[in-house]
Protein backbone atom coordinates (compact mmCIF):
# COMPACT_ATOMS: atom_id res chain seq x y z
CA UNK A 1 0.00 0.00 0.00
CA UNK A 2 1.45 3.38 -1.02
CA UNK A 3 1.36 6.03 1.71
CA UNK A 4 2.54 9.50 0.63
CA UNK A 5 4.25 11.81 3.09
CA UNK A 6 1.54 14.38 2.35
CA UNK A 7 -1.65 14.20 0.28
CA UNK A 8 -2.98 17.67 -0.48
CA UNK A 9 -5.48 16.31 -3.00
CA UNK A 10 -7.37 14.58 -0.18
CA UNK A 11 -7.88 17.88 1.60
CA UNK A 12 -8.77 19.71 -1.62
CA UNK A 13 -11.47 17.19 -2.53
CA UNK A 14 -13.33 17.94 0.71
CA UNK A 15 -13.21 21.72 0.26
CA UNK A 16 -13.21 22.09 -3.52
CA UNK A 17 -16.57 23.83 -3.88
CA UNK A 18 -15.84 26.40 -1.16
CA UNK A 19 -12.32 27.02 -2.44
CA UNK A 20 -13.51 27.57 -5.99
CA UNK A 21 -16.17 29.98 -4.73
CA UNK A 22 -13.54 31.93 -2.78
CA UNK A 23 -11.26 32.19 -5.81
CA UNK A 24 -14.21 33.26 -7.98
CA UNK A 25 -15.06 35.94 -5.42
CA UNK A 26 -11.57 37.41 -5.71
CA UNK A 27 -11.60 37.24 -9.51
CA UNK A 28 -14.95 39.01 -9.59
CA UNK A 29 -13.55 41.76 -7.37
CA UNK A 30 -10.34 42.10 -9.42
CA UNK A 31 -8.62 43.14 -6.18
CA UNK A 32 -5.57 40.89 -6.03
CA UNK A 33 -3.03 42.54 -3.70
CA UNK A 34 -3.89 43.18 -0.02
CA UNK A 35 -7.42 44.59 0.28
CA UNK A 36 -10.54 43.28 2.07
CA UNK A 37 -9.69 39.56 1.86
CA UNK A 38 -6.29 40.12 3.41
CA UNK A 39 -7.66 42.45 6.07
CA UNK A 40 -10.29 39.88 7.03
CA UNK A 41 -7.70 37.10 7.23
CA UNK A 42 -5.40 39.28 9.33
CA UNK A 43 -8.17 39.83 11.87
CA UNK A 44 -9.10 36.13 11.89
CA UNK A 45 -5.53 34.88 12.34
CA UNK A 46 -4.82 37.45 15.05
CA UNK A 47 -7.93 36.35 16.96
CA UNK A 48 -7.00 32.69 16.51
CA UNK A 49 -3.54 33.34 17.96
CA UNK A 50 -4.83 35.54 20.78
CA UNK A 51 -3.08 38.74 19.72
CA UNK A 52 -4.17 42.17 18.58
CA UNK A 53 -2.61 42.54 15.14
CA UNK A 54 -1.97 40.41 12.07
CA UNK A 55 0.07 41.61 9.12
CA UNK A 56 -0.20 39.50 5.99
CA UNK A 57 3.01 39.05 4.03
CA UNK A 58 4.22 37.18 0.98
CA UNK A 59 5.80 34.15 2.68
CA UNK A 60 7.04 32.80 5.99
CA UNK A 61 10.56 33.76 4.96
CA UNK A 62 9.50 37.33 4.27
CA UNK A 63 7.67 37.36 7.61
CA UNK A 64 11.01 36.69 9.33
CA UNK A 65 12.86 39.18 7.18
CA UNK A 66 10.33 41.99 7.62
CA UNK A 67 10.11 41.37 11.37
CA UNK A 68 13.86 41.63 11.83
CA UNK A 69 13.84 44.76 9.67
CA UNK A 70 11.15 46.23 11.91
CA UNK A 71 13.43 45.65 14.90
CA UNK A 72 16.29 47.42 13.14
CA UNK A 73 18.51 44.35 12.85
CA UNK A 74 21.49 45.07 10.61
CA UNK A 75 25.25 44.83 10.14
CA UNK A 76 27.16 44.27 13.38
CA UNK A 77 24.12 42.89 15.20
CA UNK A 78 23.64 39.36 16.50
CA UNK A 79 20.51 37.22 16.75
CA UNK A 80 20.56 34.13 18.97
CA UNK A 81 18.78 31.21 17.35
CA UNK A 82 18.67 27.45 16.80
CA UNK A 83 20.82 25.50 14.35
CA UNK A 84 18.08 22.93 13.80
CA UNK A 85 15.45 24.54 11.60
CA UNK A 86 14.63 25.37 7.99
CA UNK A 87 17.22 27.63 6.38
CA UNK A 88 14.99 30.72 6.40
CA UNK A 89 15.40 31.09 10.17
CA UNK A 90 19.08 31.92 9.86
CA UNK A 91 18.98 33.14 6.28
CA UNK A 92 16.79 36.12 7.19
CA UNK A 93 19.33 37.17 9.82
CA UNK A 94 22.27 36.90 7.45
CA UNK A 95 20.48 38.74 4.62
CA UNK A 96 20.40 41.82 6.83
CA UNK A 97 24.15 41.64 7.45
CA UNK A 98 23.69 40.41 11.02
CA UNK A 99 25.28 37.33 12.57
CA UNK A 100 23.24 34.27 13.52
CA UNK A 101 24.51 33.02 16.87
CA UNK A 102 23.62 29.34 17.10
CA UNK A 103 23.09 27.54 20.39
CA UNK A 104 22.34 23.86 20.75
CA UNK A 105 18.96 22.23 21.15
CA UNK A 106 17.13 20.20 23.77
CA UNK A 107 17.69 16.44 23.38
CA UNK A 108 14.02 15.60 23.84
CA UNK A 109 12.05 18.24 21.92
CA UNK A 110 14.74 19.43 19.48
CA UNK A 111 13.74 23.00 20.31
CA UNK A 112 16.34 25.57 21.34
CA UNK A 113 17.83 24.89 24.78
CA UNK A 114 17.12 27.95 26.99
CA UNK A 115 20.00 27.07 29.32
CA UNK A 116 22.40 27.83 26.47
CA UNK A 117 20.75 31.06 25.30
CA UNK A 118 21.77 33.39 28.11
CA UNK A 119 25.54 32.67 27.84
CA UNK A 120 25.29 33.51 24.13
CA UNK A 121 23.88 37.01 24.67
CA UNK A 122 26.30 39.90 24.18
CA UNK A 123 26.04 43.65 23.84
CA UNK A 124 25.50 43.07 20.10
CA UNK A 125 22.45 40.81 20.58
CA UNK A 126 19.43 42.40 18.89
CA UNK A 127 16.90 39.57 19.27
CA UNK A 128 16.28 35.98 20.35
CA UNK A 129 14.71 33.86 17.62
CA UNK A 130 13.36 30.50 18.85
CA UNK A 131 11.58 28.05 16.54
CA UNK A 132 8.52 26.05 17.59
CA UNK A 133 9.85 23.02 15.78
CA UNK A 134 7.55 20.47 14.13
CA UNK A 135 4.51 22.05 15.85
CA UNK A 136 5.58 22.07 19.51
CA UNK A 137 6.20 25.28 21.45
CA UNK A 138 9.67 26.10 22.66
CA UNK A 139 10.11 26.84 26.39
CA UNK A 140 8.81 30.39 26.18
CA UNK A 141 8.74 31.06 29.93
CA UNK A 142 12.46 30.42 30.24
CA UNK A 143 13.22 32.40 27.09
CA UNK A 144 11.02 35.32 28.13
CA UNK A 145 12.78 35.53 31.50
CA UNK A 146 16.14 35.72 29.74
CA UNK A 147 14.87 38.31 27.28
CA UNK A 148 13.49 40.46 30.10
CA UNK A 149 16.77 40.35 32.02
CA UNK A 150 18.70 41.57 29.01
CA UNK A 151 16.12 43.86 27.43
CA UNK A 152 16.14 41.85 24.19
CA UNK A 153 13.00 41.19 22.10
CA UNK A 154 11.82 37.71 21.15
CA UNK A 155 10.73 36.85 17.63
CA UNK A 156 8.89 33.53 17.50
CA UNK A 157 9.44 31.48 14.37
CA UNK A 158 6.05 29.78 14.44
CA UNK A 159 6.09 28.75 10.79
CA UNK A 160 5.27 25.14 11.74
CA UNK A 161 3.14 25.85 14.77
CA UNK A 162 -0.10 27.69 14.13
CA UNK A 163 -2.48 26.68 16.92
CA UNK A 164 0.20 25.10 19.11
CA UNK A 165 -0.01 25.95 22.81
CA UNK A 166 2.43 25.88 25.70
CA UNK A 167 1.75 24.35 29.11
CA UNK A 168 -0.18 27.47 30.15
CA UNK A 169 -2.51 27.37 27.16
CA UNK A 170 -0.86 30.30 25.39
CA UNK A 171 -0.93 30.06 21.62
CA UNK A 172 2.25 30.08 19.59
CA UNK A 173 2.78 33.69 18.56
CA UNK A 174 1.27 35.26 21.66
CA UNK A 175 4.28 35.35 24.00
CA UNK A 176 7.10 36.99 22.04
CA UNK A 177 7.21 40.56 20.80
CA UNK A 178 6.36 39.34 17.31
CA UNK A 179 5.79 35.97 15.67
CA UNK A 180 6.06 34.71 12.12
CA UNK A 181 3.85 32.15 10.38
CA UNK A 182 4.13 30.39 7.04
CA UNK A 183 1.21 29.29 4.89
CA UNK A 184 3.33 27.18 2.54
CA UNK A 185 1.11 24.40 1.13
CA UNK A 186 2.64 21.69 3.35
CA UNK A 187 1.85 23.55 6.56
CA UNK A 188 -1.14 22.63 8.72
CA UNK A 189 -2.82 25.75 7.34
CA UNK A 190 -1.55 26.04 3.79
CA UNK A 191 -2.50 28.22 0.85
CA UNK A 192 -2.11 27.68 -2.93
CA UNK A 193 1.47 28.99 -3.06
CA UNK A 194 3.51 31.19 -0.77
CA UNK A 195 2.02 33.26 2.02
CA UNK A 196 2.83 34.34 5.54
CA UNK A 197 1.73 36.39 8.52
CA UNK A 198 3.32 38.37 11.34
CA UNK A 199 1.35 38.76 14.56
CA UNK A 200 2.00 41.10 17.46
CA UNK A 201 0.32 42.94 20.31
CA UNK A 202 2.47 46.03 19.69
CA UNK A 203 0.57 48.59 17.56
CA UNK A 204 3.74 50.52 16.68
CA UNK A 205 5.50 47.41 15.41
CA UNK A 206 2.38 46.36 13.51
CA UNK A 207 2.22 49.72 11.74
CA UNK A 208 5.94 49.61 10.95
CA UNK A 209 5.49 46.18 9.38
CA UNK A 210 2.57 47.37 7.26
CA UNK A 211 4.79 50.13 5.90
CA UNK A 212 7.81 47.87 5.37
CA UNK A 213 5.80 45.28 3.40
CA UNK A 214 4.96 47.95 0.78
CA UNK A 215 8.47 49.19 0.03
CA UNK A 216 8.43 51.41 3.12
CA UNK A 217 5.84 53.63 1.47
CA UNK A 218 3.37 55.75 3.45
CA UNK A 219 1.62 57.56 1.91
CA UNK A 220 2.03 56.05 -1.55
CA UNK A 221 5.25 57.14 -3.29
CA UNK A 222 6.62 58.64 -0.06
CA UNK A 223 9.31 56.51 1.62
CA UNK A 224 10.56 57.22 5.12
CA UNK A 225 11.77 53.60 5.31
CA UNK A 226 13.37 51.15 2.89
CA UNK A 227 11.15 48.13 2.87
CA UNK A 228 10.37 45.42 0.34
CA UNK A 229 7.58 43.88 -1.69
CA UNK A 230 6.23 41.64 1.07
CA UNK A 231 2.51 41.93 0.37
CA UNK A 232 0.06 39.02 0.66
CA UNK A 233 -2.11 38.19 -2.35
CA UNK A 234 -5.88 38.34 -1.94
CA UNK A 235 -6.25 34.95 -3.64
CA UNK A 236 -4.10 33.31 -0.98
CA UNK A 237 -5.99 35.09 1.79
CA UNK A 238 -9.32 33.90 0.40
CA UNK A 239 -8.08 30.30 0.29
CA UNK A 240 -6.82 30.50 3.86
CA UNK A 241 -10.11 31.93 5.08
CA UNK A 242 -11.90 28.84 3.73
CA UNK A 243 -9.43 26.53 5.47
CA UNK A 244 -9.05 28.27 8.84
CA UNK A 245 -12.39 27.05 10.32
CA UNK A 246 -11.24 23.47 9.65
CA UNK A 247 -7.82 23.87 11.28
CA UNK A 248 -8.72 22.65 14.77
CA UNK A 249 -10.36 19.54 13.33
CA UNK A 250 -7.28 18.82 11.25
CA UNK A 251 -5.10 19.31 14.32
CA UNK A 252 -7.20 16.82 16.28
CA UNK A 253 -6.77 14.29 13.46
CA UNK A 254 -3.00 14.81 13.42
CA UNK A 255 -2.91 14.31 17.19
CA UNK A 256 -4.98 11.12 16.83
CA UNK A 257 -2.55 9.82 14.21
CA UNK A 258 0.39 10.69 16.46
CA UNK A 259 -1.16 8.72 19.33
CA UNK A 260 -1.57 5.74 17.03
CA UNK A 261 2.11 5.87 16.12
CA UNK A 262 3.13 6.36 19.76
CA UNK A 263 1.18 3.31 20.88
CA UNK A 264 2.00 1.08 17.94
CA UNK A 265 5.75 1.82 17.97
CA UNK A 266 6.09 1.47 21.75
CA UNK A 267 7.05 -2.19 21.34
CA UNK A 268 10.39 -1.19 19.82
CA UNK A 269 13.28 -0.63 22.26
CA UNK A 270 14.09 3.05 22.83
CA UNK A 271 17.65 2.52 21.68
CA UNK A 272 16.27 1.32 18.34
CA UNK A 273 13.61 3.98 17.77
CA UNK A 274 12.45 6.99 19.75
CA UNK A 275 9.05 8.56 19.14
CA UNK A 276 8.54 12.32 19.65
CA UNK A 277 8.64 13.72 23.16
CA UNK A 278 5.46 15.70 23.76
CA UNK A 279 5.62 18.28 26.52
CA UNK A 280 2.50 19.56 28.33
CA UNK A 281 0.57 21.82 26.00
CA UNK A 282 -0.80 21.36 22.49
CA UNK A 283 1.52 19.79 19.92
CA UNK A 284 -0.03 20.25 16.47
CA UNK A 285 2.29 17.81 14.66
CA UNK A 286 3.21 19.65 11.51
CA UNK A 287 5.65 16.75 11.38
CA UNK A 288 5.81 13.47 13.29
CA UNK A 289 9.54 12.87 13.68
CA UNK A 290 11.13 9.72 15.05
CA UNK A 291 14.78 9.13 15.82
CA UNK A 292 16.75 5.98 15.07
CA UNK A 293 20.44 5.16 14.62
CA UNK A 294 19.38 3.20 11.51
CA UNK A 295 17.73 6.26 9.97
CA UNK A 296 19.22 6.09 6.47
CA UNK A 297 18.56 2.37 6.07
CA UNK A 298 15.01 2.75 7.39
CA UNK A 299 14.35 5.66 5.04
CA UNK A 300 15.51 3.67 2.04
CA UNK A 301 13.37 0.72 3.11
CA UNK A 302 10.23 2.82 3.56
CA UNK A 303 10.63 4.57 0.23
CA UNK A 304 11.16 1.23 -1.48
CA UNK A 305 7.83 0.14 0.05
CA UNK A 306 6.06 3.25 -1.28
CA UNK A 307 5.90 5.01 2.07
CA UNK A 308 6.76 8.68 2.07
CA UNK A 309 9.27 9.97 4.59
CA UNK A 310 11.67 12.91 4.81
CA UNK A 311 14.70 14.10 6.74
CA UNK A 312 14.17 17.43 8.52
CA UNK A 313 17.03 18.51 8.49
CA UNK A 314 20.05 16.61 7.12
CA UNK A 315 22.58 19.43 7.64
CA UNK A 316 22.20 21.68 10.69
CA UNK A 317 22.44 25.38 9.95
CA UNK A 318 25.79 25.94 11.67
CA UNK A 319 27.36 23.34 9.34
CA UNK A 320 25.99 24.84 6.12
CA UNK A 321 28.71 25.91 3.69
CA UNK A 322 27.44 29.49 3.53
CA UNK A 323 27.98 29.85 7.30
CA UNK A 324 31.48 28.37 7.36
CA UNK A 325 32.97 31.75 8.24
CA UNK A 326 31.05 31.74 11.54
CA UNK A 327 33.54 29.17 12.83
CA UNK A 328 31.31 26.34 14.02
CA UNK A 329 33.38 23.20 13.55
CA UNK A 330 32.24 19.57 13.64
CA UNK A 331 30.97 18.66 17.09
CA UNK A 332 30.45 22.27 18.17
CA UNK A 333 26.68 21.77 18.61
CA UNK A 334 26.49 18.00 19.16
CA UNK A 335 22.79 17.57 19.90
CA UNK A 336 21.75 19.29 16.67
CA UNK A 337 24.34 17.30 14.74
CA UNK A 338 23.07 14.04 16.22
CA UNK A 339 19.46 14.97 15.38
CA UNK A 340 20.46 15.66 11.78
CA UNK A 341 21.89 12.13 11.55
CA UNK A 342 19.04 10.21 13.20
CA UNK A 343 15.65 11.89 12.67
CA UNK A 344 12.99 10.93 10.14
CA UNK A 345 9.51 12.38 9.50
CA UNK A 346 6.62 9.97 8.88
CA UNK A 347 3.24 10.68 7.24
CA UNK A 348 0.97 12.49 9.72
CA UNK A 349 -1.57 14.40 7.59
CA UNK A 350 -5.19 14.36 8.82
CA UNK A 351 -6.68 12.26 6.02
CA UNK A 352 -4.55 9.18 6.68
CA UNK A 353 -6.68 6.05 6.96
CA UNK A 354 -6.26 3.42 9.71
CA UNK A 355 -4.98 1.01 7.06
CA UNK A 356 -2.34 3.49 5.92
CA UNK A 357 -1.20 4.13 9.48
CA UNK A 358 -0.96 0.41 10.13
CA UNK A 359 1.04 -0.06 6.94
CA UNK A 360 3.61 2.52 8.04
CA UNK A 361 3.96 0.95 11.47
CA UNK A 362 4.18 -2.62 10.14
CA UNK A 363 6.96 -1.70 7.73
CA UNK A 364 8.95 0.03 10.47
CA UNK A 365 8.53 -2.68 13.10
CA UNK A 366 9.40 -5.54 10.75
CA UNK A 367 12.48 -3.74 9.43
CA UNK A 368 13.88 -2.58 12.77
CA UNK A 369 13.13 -5.90 14.45
CA UNK A 370 15.00 -7.88 11.81
C-alpha positions in Angstrom: 0.0 0.0 0.0 1.4 3.4 -1.0 1.4 6.0 1.7 2.5 9.5 0.6 4.3 11.8 3.1 1.5 14.4 2.3 -1.6 14.2 0.3 -3.0 17.7 -0.5 -5.5 16.3 -3.0 -7.4 14.6 -0.2 -7.9 17.9 1.6 -8.8 19.7 -1.6 -11.5 17.2 -2.5 -13.3 17.9 0.7 -13.2 21.7 0.3 -13.2 22.1 -3.5 -16.6 23.8 -3.9 -15.8 26.4 -1.2 -12.3 27.0 -2.4 -13.5 27.6 -6.0 -16.2 30.0 -4.7 -13.5 31.9 -2.8 -11.3 32.2 -5.8 -14.2 33.3 -8.0 -15.1 35.9 -5.4 -11.6 37.4 -5.7 -11.6 37.2 -9.5 -15.0 39.0 -9.6 -13.6 41.8 -7.4 -10.3 42.1 -9.4 -8.6 43.1 -6.2 -5.6 40.9 -6.0 -3.0 42.5 -3.7 -3.9 43.2 0.0 -7.4 44.6 0.3 -10.5 43.3 2.1 -9.7 39.6 1.9 -6.3 40.1 3.4 -7.7 42.5 6.1 -10.3 39.9 7.0 -7.7 37.1 7.2 -5.4 39.3 9.3 -8.2 39.8 11.9 -9.1 36.1 11.9 -5.5 34.9 12.3 -4.8 37.5 15.1 -7.9 36.3 17.0 -7.0 32.7 16.5 -3.5 33.3 18.0 -4.8 35.5 20.8 -3.1 38.7 19.7 -4.2 42.2 18.6 -2.6 42.5 15.1 -2.0 40.4 12.1 0.1 41.6 9.1 -0.2 39.5 6.0 3.0 39.0 4.0 4.2 37.2 1.0 5.8 34.1 2.7 7.0 32.8 6.0 10.6 33.8 5.0 9.5 37.3 4.3 7.7 37.4 7.6 11.0 36.7 9.3 12.9 39.2 7.2 10.3 42.0 7.6 10.1 41.4 11.4 13.9 41.6 11.8 13.8 44.8 9.7 11.1 46.2 11.9 13.4 45.7 14.9 16.3 47.4 13.1 18.5 44.4 12.8 21.5 45.1 10.6 25.3 44.8 10.1 27.2 44.3 13.4 24.1 42.9 15.2 23.6 39.4 16.5 20.5 37.2 16.8 20.6 34.1 19.0 18.8 31.2 17.3 18.7 27.5 16.8 20.8 25.5 14.4 18.1 22.9 13.8 15.5 24.5 11.6 14.6 25.4 8.0 17.2 27.6 6.4 15.0 30.7 6.4 15.4 31.1 10.2 19.1 31.9 9.9 19.0 33.1 6.3 16.8 36.1 7.2 19.3 37.2 9.8 22.3 36.9 7.5 20.5 38.7 4.6 20.4 41.8 6.8 24.1 41.6 7.5 23.7 40.4 11.0 25.3 37.3 12.6 23.2 34.3 13.5 24.5 33.0 16.9 23.6 29.3 17.1 23.1 27.5 20.4 22.3 23.9 20.7 19.0 22.2 21.1 17.1 20.2 23.8 17.7 16.4 23.4 14.0 15.6 23.8 12.1 18.2 21.9 14.7 19.4 19.5 13.7 23.0 20.3 16.3 25.6 21.3 17.8 24.9 24.8 17.1 27.9 27.0 20.0 27.1 29.3 22.4 27.8 26.5 20.7 31.1 25.3 21.8 33.4 28.1 25.5 32.7 27.8 25.3 33.5 24.1 23.9 37.0 24.7 26.3 39.9 24.2 26.0 43.7 23.8 25.5 43.1 20.1 22.4 40.8 20.6 19.4 42.4 18.9 16.9 39.6 19.3 16.3 36.0 20.4 14.7 33.9 17.6 13.4 30.5 18.9 11.6 28.1 16.5 8.5 26.1 17.6 9.8 23.0 15.8 7.5 20.5 14.1 4.5 22.1 15.8 5.6 22.1 19.5 6.2 25.3 21.4 9.7 26.1 22.7 10.1 26.8 26.4 8.8 30.4 26.2 8.7 31.1 29.9 12.5 30.4 30.2 13.2 32.4 27.1 11.0 35.3 28.1 12.8 35.5 31.5 16.1 35.7 29.7 14.9 38.3 27.3 13.5 40.5 30.1 16.8 40.3 32.0 18.7 41.6 29.0 16.1 43.9 27.4 16.1 41.8 24.2 13.0 41.2 22.1 11.8 37.7 21.1 10.7 36.9 17.6 8.9 33.5 17.5 9.4 31.5 14.4 6.1 29.8 14.4 6.1 28.8 10.8 5.3 25.1 11.7 3.1 25.8 14.8 -0.1 27.7 14.1 -2.5 26.7 16.9 0.2 25.1 19.1 0.0 26.0 22.8 2.4 25.9 25.7 1.7 24.4 29.1 -0.2 27.5 30.1 -2.5 27.4 27.2 -0.9 30.3 25.4 -0.9 30.1 21.6 2.2 30.1 19.6 2.8 33.7 18.6 1.3 35.3 21.7 4.3 35.3 24.0 7.1 37.0 22.0 7.2 40.6 20.8 6.4 39.3 17.3 5.8 36.0 15.7 6.1 34.7 12.1 3.9 32.2 10.4 4.1 30.4 7.0 1.2 29.3 4.9 3.3 27.2 2.5 1.1 24.4 1.1 2.6 21.7 3.3 1.8 23.6 6.6 -1.1 22.6 8.7 -2.8 25.8 7.3 -1.6 26.0 3.8 -2.5 28.2 0.8 -2.1 27.7 -2.9 1.5 29.0 -3.1 3.5 31.2 -0.8 2.0 33.3 2.0 2.8 34.3 5.5 1.7 36.4 8.5 3.3 38.4 11.3 1.4 38.8 14.6 2.0 41.1 17.5 0.3 42.9 20.3 2.5 46.0 19.7 0.6 48.6 17.6 3.7 50.5 16.7 5.5 47.4 15.4 2.4 46.4 13.5 2.2 49.7 11.7 5.9 49.6 11.0 5.5 46.2 9.4 2.6 47.4 7.3 4.8 50.1 5.9 7.8 47.9 5.4 5.8 45.3 3.4 5.0 47.9 0.8 8.5 49.2 0.0 8.4 51.4 3.1 5.8 53.6 1.5 3.4 55.8 3.5 1.6 57.6 1.9 2.0 56.1 -1.6 5.2 57.1 -3.3 6.6 58.6 -0.1 9.3 56.5 1.6 10.6 57.2 5.1 11.8 53.6 5.3 13.4 51.2 2.9 11.2 48.1 2.9 10.4 45.4 0.3 7.6 43.9 -1.7 6.2 41.6 1.1 2.5 41.9 0.4 0.1 39.0 0.7 -2.1 38.2 -2.4 -5.9 38.3 -1.9 -6.3 34.9 -3.6 -4.1 33.3 -1.0 -6.0 35.1 1.8 -9.3 33.9 0.4 -8.1 30.3 0.3 -6.8 30.5 3.9 -10.1 31.9 5.1 -11.9 28.8 3.7 -9.4 26.5 5.5 -9.1 28.3 8.8 -12.4 27.1 10.3 -11.2 23.5 9.7 -7.8 23.9 11.3 -8.7 22.6 14.8 -10.4 19.5 13.3 -7.3 18.8 11.2 -5.1 19.3 14.3 -7.2 16.8 16.3 -6.8 14.3 13.5 -3.0 14.8 13.4 -2.9 14.3 17.2 -5.0 11.1 16.8 -2.5 9.8 14.2 0.4 10.7 16.5 -1.2 8.7 19.3 -1.6 5.7 17.0 2.1 5.9 16.1 3.1 6.4 19.8 1.2 3.3 20.9 2.0 1.1 17.9 5.7 1.8 18.0 6.1 1.5 21.8 7.0 -2.2 21.3 10.4 -1.2 19.8 13.3 -0.6 22.3 14.1 3.0 22.8 17.7 2.5 21.7 16.3 1.3 18.3 13.6 4.0 17.8 12.4 7.0 19.8 9.1 8.6 19.1 8.5 12.3 19.6 8.6 13.7 23.2 5.5 15.7 23.8 5.6 18.3 26.5 2.5 19.6 28.3 0.6 21.8 26.0 -0.8 21.4 22.5 1.5 19.8 19.9 0.0 20.3 16.5 2.3 17.8 14.7 3.2 19.6 11.5 5.6 16.8 11.4 5.8 13.5 13.3 9.5 12.9 13.7 11.1 9.7 15.0 14.8 9.1 15.8 16.8 6.0 15.1 20.4 5.2 14.6 19.4 3.2 11.5 17.7 6.3 10.0 19.2 6.1 6.5 18.6 2.4 6.1 15.0 2.7 7.4 14.3 5.7 5.0 15.5 3.7 2.0 13.4 0.7 3.1 10.2 2.8 3.6 10.6 4.6 0.2 11.2 1.2 -1.5 7.8 0.1 0.1 6.1 3.2 -1.3 5.9 5.0 2.1 6.8 8.7 2.1 9.3 10.0 4.6 11.7 12.9 4.8 14.7 14.1 6.7 14.2 17.4 8.5 17.0 18.5 8.5 20.1 16.6 7.1 22.6 19.4 7.6 22.2 21.7 10.7 22.4 25.4 10.0 25.8 25.9 11.7 27.4 23.3 9.3 26.0 24.8 6.1 28.7 25.9 3.7 27.4 29.5 3.5 28.0 29.8 7.3 31.5 28.4 7.4 33.0 31.8 8.2 31.1 31.7 11.5 33.5 29.2 12.8 31.3 26.3 14.0 33.4 23.2 13.6 32.2 19.6 13.6 31.0 18.7 17.1 30.4 22.3 18.2 26.7 21.8 18.6 26.5 18.0 19.2 22.8 17.6 19.9 21.7 19.3 16.7 24.3 17.3 14.7 23.1 14.0 16.2 19.5 15.0 15.4 20.5 15.7 11.8 21.9 12.1 11.6 19.0 10.2 13.2 15.7 11.9 12.7 13.0 10.9 10.1 9.5 12.4 9.5 6.6 10.0 8.9 3.2 10.7 7.2 1.0 12.5 9.7 -1.6 14.4 7.6 -5.2 14.4 8.8 -6.7 12.3 6.0 -4.5 9.2 6.7 -6.7 6.0 7.0 -6.3 3.4 9.7 -5.0 1.0 7.1 -2.3 3.5 5.9 -1.2 4.1 9.5 -1.0 0.4 10.1 1.0 -0.1 6.9 3.6 2.5 8.0 4.0 0.9 11.5 4.2 -2.6 10.1 7.0 -1.7 7.7 8.9 0.0 10.5 8.5 -2.7 13.1 9.4 -5.5 10.8 12.5 -3.7 9.4 13.9 -2.6 12.8 13.1 -5.9 14.5 15.0 -7.9 11.8 
